[in-house]
């Protein structure tokens, strides 16, 4: 496979988590050839470059053990243009949190050992582990930036090995689907109720990959 196969992950993460204005088609063209057609801002370009690079990273390293070191490496790829300390665990005094309609969620800062324990939790199969890791990593907010994107690509590191991917539920024609997702994720954050958002992702987020065989291919930057 190549990173164009992960266009749905890249587009949905950018759109829902960071307000990407570039269309799905423009995102696919950028991943395929480096085309800047349809990209109207430097912010979108920087975001797409980070997402492209992390997509390549998980294609190249998806068979590695998912542990604290791996999660930090994913975050380092995904936040190079936006964070002061890419891949570095945040500190308690940074007070990183998320505002939701139910109130502010501020998780305690994690140590390396904490993150290792989080990623080593047991689930019944690969799909359930991917869904579980997405929710617990997003909720834990281990980094100063890019926590949901990091959680999504870590989950996909597991799934692409079995021919699937996890996208964020999104509809280009309206915000309703992604609003429901964000609302249920906030419930998981503040009330500890994870099942509803995982059920939504099972129904609307799990997608079969175009190819069943993983082949690491280097991107053509095209610019």
ChimeraX commands (.cxc) that place a marker at each C-alpha (Angstrom):
marker #1 position 0.00,0.00,0.00 radius 0.5
marker #1 position 1.00,3.64,-0.21 radius 0.5
marker #1 position -0.06,6.79,1.56 radius 0.5
marker #1 position -2.77,7.58,-1.00 radius 0.5
marker #1 position -4.63,4.56,0.38 radius 0.5
marker #1 position -4.79,6.45,3.69 radius 0.5
marker #1 position -6.29,9.57,2.13 radius 0.5
marker #1 position -9.51,9.04,4.10 radius 0.5
marker #1 position -7.60,9.06,7.38 radius 0.5
marker #1 position -5.59,12.13,6.42 radius 0.5
marker #1 position -8.60,14.08,5.15 radius 0.5
marker #1 position -10.96,13.23,8.01 radius 0.5
marker #1 position -8.35,13.93,10.69 radius 0.5
marker #1 position -7.46,17.27,9.14 radius 0.5
marker #1 position -11.07,18.27,8.58 radius 0.5
marker #1 position -12.57,17.35,11.94 radius 0.5
marker #1 position -9.65,17.95,14.29 radius 0.5
marker #1 position -7.96,20.97,12.69 radius 0.5
marker #1 position -10.44,22.64,10.33 radius 0.5
marker #1 position -8.75,21.61,7.08 radius 0.5
marker #1 position -10.37,23.58,4.25 radius 0.5
marker #1 position -8.90,21.53,1.41 radius 0.5
marker #1 position -11.38,19.12,-0.17 radius 0.5
marker #1 position -11.10,15.34,-0.11 radius 0.5
marker #1 position -10.11,15.41,-3.80 radius 0.5
marker #1 position -7.45,18.05,-3.16 radius 0.5
marker #1 position -6.11,15.98,-0.26 radius 0.5
marker #1 position -5.90,12.87,-2.44 radius 0.5
marker #1 position -4.10,14.79,-5.21 radius 0.5
marker #1 position -1.60,16.19,-2.73 radius 0.5
marker #1 position -0.85,12.75,-1.33 radius 0.5
marker #1 position -0.62,11.21,-4.79 radius 0.5
marker #1 position 1.62,13.73,-6.51 radius 0.5
marker #1 position 2.33,16.68,-4.23 radius 0.5
marker #1 position -0.11,18.85,-6.21 radius 0.5
marker #1 position -0.98,22.14,-4.49 radius 0.5
marker #1 position -4.16,22.62,-6.55 radius 0.5
marker #1 position -7.03,23.21,-4.17 radius 0.5
marker #1 position -4.80,24.12,-1.21 radius 0.5
marker #1 position -5.57,27.75,-0.41 radius 0.5
marker #1 position -3.50,28.50,2.69 radius 0.5
marker #1 position -0.07,27.90,4.20 radius 0.5
marker #1 position -1.80,26.51,7.29 radius 0.5
marker #1 position -3.53,23.82,5.24 radius 0.5
marker #1 position -0.28,23.00,3.44 radius 0.5
marker #1 position 1.65,22.66,6.71 radius 0.5
marker #1 position -1.09,20.46,8.18 radius 0.5
marker #1 position -1.22,18.24,5.09 radius 0.5
marker #1 position 2.57,17.89,5.08 radius 0.5
marker #1 position 2.52,16.72,8.70 radius 0.5
marker #1 position -0.34,14.31,8.01 radius 0.5
marker #1 position 1.37,12.99,4.87 radius 0.5
marker #1 position 4.56,12.38,6.79 radius 0.5
marker #1 position 2.84,10.54,9.63 radius 0.5
marker #1 position 0.90,8.43,7.12 radius 0.5
marker #1 position 4.20,7.43,5.54 radius 0.5
marker #1 position 5.62,6.74,8.98 radius 0.5
marker #1 position 2.91,4.26,9.93 radius 0.5
marker #1 position 3.12,2.54,6.53 radius 0.5
marker #1 position 6.85,2.08,7.09 radius 0.5
marker #1 position 6.64,1.14,10.79 radius 0.5
marker #1 position 3.20,-0.43,11.34 radius 0.5
marker #1 position 4.76,-3.75,12.35 radius 0.5
marker #1 position 6.63,-2.22,15.30 radius 0.5
marker #1 position 5.47,-2.68,18.87 radius 0.5
marker #1 position 2.93,-0.08,19.99 radius 0.5
marker #1 position 4.49,1.39,23.13 radius 0.5
marker #1 position 5.35,4.80,24.55 radius 0.5
marker #1 position 8.35,5.19,22.23 radius 0.5
marker #1 position 6.19,4.48,19.16 radius 0.5
marker #1 position 3.40,6.83,20.24 radius 0.5
marker #1 position 5.91,9.63,20.83 radius 0.5
marker #1 position 7.42,9.00,17.39 radius 0.5
marker #1 position 3.98,9.33,15.79 radius 0.5
marker #1 position 3.35,12.60,17.63 radius 0.5
marker #1 position 6.77,13.91,16.58 radius 0.5
marker #1 position 5.81,13.40,12.93 radius 0.5
marker #1 position 2.35,14.85,13.23 radius 0.5
marker #1 position 3.13,18.08,15.10 radius 0.5
marker #1 position 6.38,19.29,13.55 radius 0.5
marker #1 position 4.76,22.45,12.19 radius 0.5
marker #1 position 2.60,23.25,15.22 radius 0.5
marker #1 position 4.17,22.18,18.51 radius 0.5
marker #1 position 7.15,23.61,20.35 radius 0.5
marker #1 position 8.21,20.14,21.52 radius 0.5
marker #1 position 7.06,17.49,18.99 radius 0.5
marker #1 position 7.00,14.00,20.48 radius 0.5
marker #1 position 7.72,15.20,24.00 radius 0.5
marker #1 position 5.32,14.38,26.82 radius 0.5
marker #1 position 3.71,17.48,28.26 radius 0.5
marker #1 position 4.20,18.58,31.84 radius 0.5
marker #1 position 1.56,19.17,34.49 radius 0.5
marker #1 position 2.18,22.91,34.58 radius 0.5
marker #1 position 1.27,23.25,30.90 radius 0.5
marker #1 position -2.37,22.57,31.82 radius 0.5
marker #1 position -3.23,21.12,28.42 radius 0.5
marker #1 position -6.94,20.50,28.14 radius 0.5
marker #1 position -9.93,20.32,25.81 radius 0.5
marker #1 position -13.04,22.48,25.89 radius 0.5
marker #1 position -16.26,20.56,25.26 radius 0.5
marker #1 position -19.95,21.37,25.52 radius 0.5
marker #1 position -19.92,19.49,28.83 radius 0.5
marker #1 position -17.04,21.45,30.30 radius 0.5
marker #1 position -13.26,21.42,30.16 radius 0.5
marker #1 position -11.36,18.14,30.21 radius 0.5
marker #1 position -7.87,18.37,31.72 radius 0.5
marker #1 position -6.09,15.03,32.12 radius 0.5
marker #1 position -3.10,14.53,34.43 radius 0.5
marker #1 position 0.29,14.58,32.71 radius 0.5
marker #1 position 1.72,11.14,31.91 radius 0.5
marker #1 position 5.17,9.71,32.46 radius 0.5
marker #1 position 6.81,7.37,29.97 radius 0.5
marker #1 position 5.82,4.44,32.19 radius 0.5
marker #1 position 2.23,5.68,32.34 radius 0.5
marker #1 position 2.08,5.79,28.55 radius 0.5
marker #1 position 3.58,2.30,28.30 radius 0.5
marker #1 position 0.90,0.97,30.65 radius 0.5
marker #1 position -1.81,2.71,28.66 radius 0.5
marker #1 position -0.69,1.17,25.37 radius 0.5
marker #1 position -0.23,-2.31,26.86 radius 0.5
marker #1 position -3.83,-2.65,28.05 radius 0.5
marker #1 position -5.51,-5.82,26.78 radius 0.5
marker #1 position -8.40,-5.95,24.29 radius 0.5
marker #1 position -10.03,-8.97,22.69 radius 0.5
marker #1 position -8.78,-8.43,19.12 radius 0.5
marker #1 position -6.91,-6.00,16.86 radius 0.5
marker #1 position -9.98,-3.96,15.95 radius 0.5
marker #1 position -11.07,-3.55,19.56 radius 0.5
marker #1 position -7.52,-2.65,20.56 radius 0.5
marker #1 position -7.38,0.02,17.85 radius 0.5
marker #1 position -10.72,1.52,18.92 radius 0.5
marker #1 position -9.76,1.34,22.59 radius 0.5
marker #1 position -6.36,2.93,22.01 radius 0.5
marker #1 position -7.88,5.74,20.01 radius 0.5
marker #1 position -10.23,6.69,22.83 radius 0.5
marker #1 position -7.82,6.28,25.75 radius 0.5
marker #1 position -4.94,8.07,24.01 radius 0.5
marker #1 position -7.14,10.96,22.92 radius 0.5
marker #1 position -8.57,11.20,26.43 radius 0.5
marker #1 position -5.15,11.05,28.12 radius 0.5
marker #1 position -3.89,14.09,26.18 radius 0.5
marker #1 position -0.21,13.06,26.61 radius 0.5
marker #1 position 1.21,15.80,24.36 radius 0.5
marker #1 position 0.99,19.56,24.05 radius 0.5
marker #1 position -0.54,19.28,20.57 radius 0.5
marker #1 position -1.98,16.76,18.14 radius 0.5
marker #1 position -3.39,14.30,20.67 radius 0.5
marker #1 position -6.45,13.17,18.69 radius 0.5
marker #1 position -4.44,12.95,15.45 radius 0.5
marker #1 position -1.78,10.93,17.26 radius 0.5
marker #1 position -4.41,8.58,18.70 radius 0.5
marker #1 position -5.98,8.10,15.26 radius 0.5
marker #1 position -2.73,7.24,13.51 radius 0.5
marker #1 position -1.61,4.92,16.32 radius 0.5
marker #1 position -4.93,3.09,15.92 radius 0.5
marker #1 position -4.32,2.86,12.18 radius 0.5
marker #1 position -0.85,1.43,12.80 radius 0.5
marker #1 position -2.68,-1.63,14.11 radius 0.5
marker #1 position -5.46,-1.77,11.56 radius 0.5
marker #1 position -3.54,-1.47,8.30 radius 0.5
marker #1 position -1.83,-4.75,9.10 radius 0.5
marker #1 position -5.23,-6.46,8.84 radius 0.5
marker #1 position -6.40,-4.55,5.76 radius 0.5
marker #1 position -8.54,-1.92,7.45 radius 0.5
marker #1 position -8.33,1.72,8.45 radius 0.5
marker #1 position -10.10,4.00,10.91 radius 0.5
marker #1 position -11.37,7.35,9.65 radius 0.5
marker #1 position -13.10,10.11,11.57 radius 0.5
marker #1 position -16.81,10.21,10.70 radius 0.5
marker #1 position -17.26,13.27,8.48 radius 0.5
marker #1 position -19.61,14.53,5.77 radius 0.5
marker #1 position -18.40,17.26,3.43 radius 0.5
marker #1 position -21.98,18.45,2.94 radius 0.5
marker #1 position -22.73,19.09,6.59 radius 0.5
marker #1 position -21.31,19.00,10.12 radius 0.5
marker #1 position -23.89,16.69,11.67 radius 0.5
marker #1 position -21.91,13.43,11.56 radius 0.5
marker #1 position -18.70,14.89,12.90 radius 0.5
marker #1 position -20.65,16.86,15.53 radius 0.5
marker #1 position -22.13,13.63,16.89 radius 0.5
marker #1 position -18.67,12.07,16.96 radius 0.5
marker #1 position -17.16,15.06,18.81 radius 0.5
marker #1 position -20.05,15.04,21.26 radius 0.5
marker #1 position -19.62,11.34,22.07 radius 0.5
marker #1 position -15.87,11.75,22.41 radius 0.5
marker #1 position -16.48,14.54,24.93 radius 0.5
marker #1 position -18.75,12.16,26.88 radius 0.5
marker #1 position -15.90,9.64,26.95 radius 0.5
marker #1 position -13.52,12.33,28.20 radius 0.5
marker #1 position -15.65,13.70,31.01 radius 0.5
marker #1 position -17.93,10.82,32.01 radius 0.5
marker #1 position -15.73,7.83,31.23 radius 0.5
marker #1 position -18.41,6.40,28.91 radius 0.5
marker #1 position -16.40,4.96,25.99 radius 0.5
marker #1 position -18.87,2.56,24.41 radius 0.5
marker #1 position -20.98,5.09,22.51 radius 0.5
marker #1 position -18.11,6.69,20.62 radius 0.5
marker #1 position -16.57,3.27,19.90 radius 0.5
marker #1 position -19.92,2.04,18.57 radius 0.5
marker #1 position -20.13,5.07,16.28 radius 0.5
marker #1 position -16.62,4.37,15.01 radius 0.5
marker #1 position -17.44,0.69,14.42 radius 0.5
marker #1 position -20.41,1.74,12.30 radius 0.5
marker #1 position -19.06,4.78,10.47 radius 0.5
marker #1 position -15.27,4.81,10.92 radius 0.5
marker #1 position -13.96,1.36,10.01 radius 0.5
marker #1 position -13.18,1.03,6.31 radius 0.5
marker #1 position -11.52,-1.71,4.28 radius 0.5
marker #1 position -8.24,-0.67,2.68 radius 0.5
marker #1 position -8.00,-0.69,-1.13 radius 0.5
marker #1 position -5.15,-3.23,-0.88 radius 0.5
marker #1 position -4.72,-6.17,1.44 radius 0.5
marker #1 position -0.94,-6.40,1.21 radius 0.5
marker #1 position 1.27,-3.89,3.02 radius 0.5
marker #1 position 4.08,-2.63,0.83 radius 0.5
marker #1 position 6.24,0.20,2.11 radius 0.5
marker #1 position 6.64,2.79,-0.64 radius 0.5
marker #1 position 8.37,6.13,-0.45 radius 0.5
marker #1 position 6.31,9.16,-1.36 radius 0.5
marker #1 position 6.89,11.44,-4.28 radius 0.5
marker #1 position 6.84,14.91,-2.76 radius 0.5
marker #1 position 6.28,16.55,-6.15 radius 0.5
marker #1 position 7.33,20.01,-5.04 radius 0.5
marker link #1:1,2 radius 0.2
marker link #1:2,3 radius 0.2
marker link #1:3,4 radius 0.2
marker link #1:4,5 radius 0.2
marker link #1:5,6 radius 0.2
marker link #1:6,7 radius 0.2
marker link #1:7,8 radius 0.2
marker link #1:8,9 radius 0.2
marker link #1:9,10 radius 0.2
marker link #1:10,11 radius 0.2
marker link #1:11,12 radius 0.2
marker link #1:12,13 radius 0.2
marker link #1:13,14 radius 0.2
marker link #1:14,15 radius 0.2
marker link #1:15,16 radius 0.2
marker link #1:16,17 radius 0.2
marker link #1:17,18 radius 0.2
marker link #1:18,19 radius 0.2
marker link #1:19,20 radius 0.2
marker link #1:20,21 radius 0.2
marker link #1:21,22 radius 0.2
marker link #1:22,23 radius 0.2
marker link #1:23,24 radius 0.2
marker link #1:24,25 radius 0.2
marker link #1:25,26 radius 0.2
marker link #1:26,27 radius 0.2
marker link #1:27,28 radius 0.2
marker link #1:28,29 radius 0.2
marker link #1:29,30 radius 0.2
marker link #1:30,31 radius 0.2
marker link #1:31,32 radius 0.2
marker link #1:32,33 radius 0.2
marker link #1:33,34 radius 0.2
marker link #1:34,35 radius 0.2
marker link #1:35,36 radius 0.2
marker link #1:36,37 radius 0.2
marker link #1:37,38 radius 0.2
marker link #1:38,39 radius 0.2
marker link #1:39,40 radius 0.2
marker link #1:40,41 radius 0.2
marker link #1:41,42 radius 0.2
marker link #1:42,43 radius 0.2
marker link #1:43,44 radius 0.2
marker link #1:44,45 radius 0.2
marker link #1:45,46 radius 0.2
marker link #1:46,47 radius 0.2
marker link #1:47,48 radius 0.2
marker link #1:48,49 radius 0.2
marker link #1:49,50 radius 0.2
marker link #1:50,51 radius 0.2
marker link #1:51,52 radius 0.2
marker link #1:52,53 radius 0.2
marker link #1:53,54 radius 0.2
marker link #1:54,55 radius 0.2
marker link #1:55,56 radius 0.2
marker link #1:56,57 radius 0.2
marker link #1:57,58 radius 0.2
marker link #1:58,59 radius 0.2
marker link #1:59,60 radius 0.2
marker link #1:60,61 radius 0.2
marker link #1:61,62 radius 0.2
marker link #1:62,63 radius 0.2
marker link #1:63,64 radius 0.2
marker link #1:64,65 radius 0.2
marker link #1:65,66 radius 0.2
marker link #1:66,67 radius 0.2
marker link #1:67,68 radius 0.2
marker link #1:68,69 radius 0.2
marker link #1:69,70 radius 0.2
marker link #1:70,71 radius 0.2
marker link #1:71,72 radius 0.2
marker link #1:72,73 radius 0.2
marker link #1:73,74 radius 0.2
marker link #1:74,75 radius 0.2
marker link #1:75,76 radius 0.2
marker link #1:76,77 radius 0.2
marker link #1:77,78 radius 0.2
marker link #1:78,79 radius 0.2
marker link #1:79,80 radius 0.2
marker link #1:80,81 radius 0.2
marker link #1:81,82 radius 0.2
marker link #1:82,83 radius 0.2
marker link #1:83,84 radius 0.2
marker link #1:84,85 radius 0.2
marker link #1:85,86 radius 0.2
marker link #1:86,87 radius 0.2
marker link #1:87,88 radius 0.2
marker link #1:88,89 radius 0.2
marker link #1:89,90 radius 0.2
marker link #1:90,91 radius 0.2
marker link #1:91,92 radius 0.2
marker link #1:92,93 radius 0.2
marker link #1:93,94 radius 0.2
marker link #1:94,95 radius 0.2
marker link #1:95,96 radius 0.2
marker link #1:96,97 radius 0.2
marker link #1:97,98 radius 0.2
marker link #1:98,99 radius 0.2
marker link #1:99,100 radius 0.2
marker link #1:100,101 radius 0.2
marker link #1:101,102 radius 0.2
marker link #1:102,103 radius 0.2
marker link #1:103,104 radius 0.2
marker link #1:104,105 radius 0.2
marker link #1:105,106 radius 0.2
marker link #1:106,107 radius 0.2
marker link #1:107,108 radius 0.2
marker link #1:108,109 radius 0.2
marker link #1:109,110 radius 0.2
marker link #1:110,111 radius 0.2
marker link #1:111,112 radius 0.2
marker link #1:112,113 radius 0.2
marker link #1:113,114 radius 0.2
marker link #1:114,115 radius 0.2
marker link #1:115,116 radius 0.2
marker link #1:116,117 radius 0.2
marker link #1:117,118 radius 0.2
marker link #1:118,119 radius 0.2
marker link #1:119,120 radius 0.2
marker link #1:120,121 radius 0.2
marker link #1:121,122 radius 0.2
marker link #1:122,123 radius 0.2
marker link #1:123,124 radius 0.2
marker link #1:124,125 radius 0.2
marker link #1:125,126 radius 0.2
marker link #1:126,127 radius 0.2
marker link #1:127,128 radius 0.2
marker link #1:128,129 radius 0.2
marker link #1:129,130 radius 0.2
marker link #1:130,131 radius 0.2
marker link #1:131,132 radius 0.2
marker link #1:132,133 radius 0.2
marker link #1:133,134 radius 0.2
marker link #1:134,135 radius 0.2
marker link #1:135,136 radius 0.2
marker link #1:136,137 radius 0.2
marker link #1:137,138 radius 0.2
marker link #1:138,139 radius 0.2
marker link #1:139,140 radius 0.2
marker link #1:140,141 radius 0.2
marker link #1:141,142 radius 0.2
marker link #1:142,143 radius 0.2
marker link #1:143,144 radius 0.2
marker link #1:144,145 radius 0.2
marker link #1:145,146 radius 0.2
marker link #1:146,147 radius 0.2
marker link #1:147,148 radius 0.2
marker link #1:148,149 radius 0.2
marker link #1:149,150 radius 0.2
marker link #1:150,151 radius 0.2
marker link #1:151,152 radius 0.2
marker link #1:152,153 radius 0.2
marker link #1:153,154 radius 0.2
marker link #1:154,155 radius 0.2
marker link #1:155,156 radius 0.2
marker link #1:156,157 radius 0.2
marker link #1:157,158 radius 0.2
marker link #1:158,159 radius 0.2
marker link #1:159,160 radius 0.2
marker link #1:160,161 radius 0.2
marker link #1:161,162 radius 0.2
marker link #1:162,163 radius 0.2
marker link #1:163,164 radius 0.2
marker link #1:164,165 radius 0.2
marker link #1:165,166 radius 0.2
marker link #1:166,167 radius 0.2
marker link #1:167,168 radius 0.2
marker link #1:168,169 radius 0.2
marker link #1:169,170 radius 0.2
marker link #1:170,171 radius 0.2
marker link #1:171,172 radius 0.2
marker link #1:172,173 radius 0.2
marker link #1:173,174 radius 0.2
marker link #1:174,175 radius 0.2
marker link #1:175,176 radius 0.2
marker link #1:176,177 radius 0.2
marker link #1:177,178 radius 0.2
marker link #1:178,179 radius 0.2
marker link #1:179,180 radius 0.2
marker link #1:180,181 radius 0.2
marker link #1:181,182 radius 0.2
marker link #1:182,183 radius 0.2
marker link #1:183,184 radius 0.2
marker link #1:184,185 radius 0.2
marker link #1:185,186 radius 0.2
marker link #1:186,187 radius 0.2
marker link #1:187,188 radius 0.2
marker link #1:188,189 radius 0.2
marker link #1:189,190 radius 0.2
marker link #1:190,191 radius 0.2
marker link #1:191,192 radius 0.2
marker link #1:192,193 radius 0.2
marker link #1:193,194 radius 0.2
marker link #1:194,195 radius 0.2
marker link #1:195,196 radius 0.2
marker link #1:196,197 radius 0.2
marker link #1:197,198 radius 0.2
marker link #1:198,199 radius 0.2
marker link #1:199,200 radius 0.2
marker link #1:200,201 radius 0.2
marker link #1:201,202 radius 0.2
marker link #1:202,203 radius 0.2
marker link #1:203,204 radius 0.2
marker link #1:204,205 radius 0.2
marker link #1:205,206 radius 0.2
marker link #1:206,207 radius 0.2
marker link #1:207,208 radius 0.2
marker link #1:208,209 radius 0.2
marker link #1:209,210 radius 0.2
marker link #1:210,211 radius 0.2
marker link #1:211,212 radius 0.2
marker link #1:212,213 radius 0.2
marker link #1:213,214 radius 0.2
marker link #1:214,215 radius 0.2
marker link #1:215,216 radius 0.2
marker link #1:216,217 radius 0.2
marker link #1:217,218 radius 0.2
marker link #1:218,219 radius 0.2
marker link #1:219,220 radius 0.2
marker link #1:220,221 radius 0.2
marker link #1:221,222 radius 0.2
marker link #1:222,223 radius 0.2
view
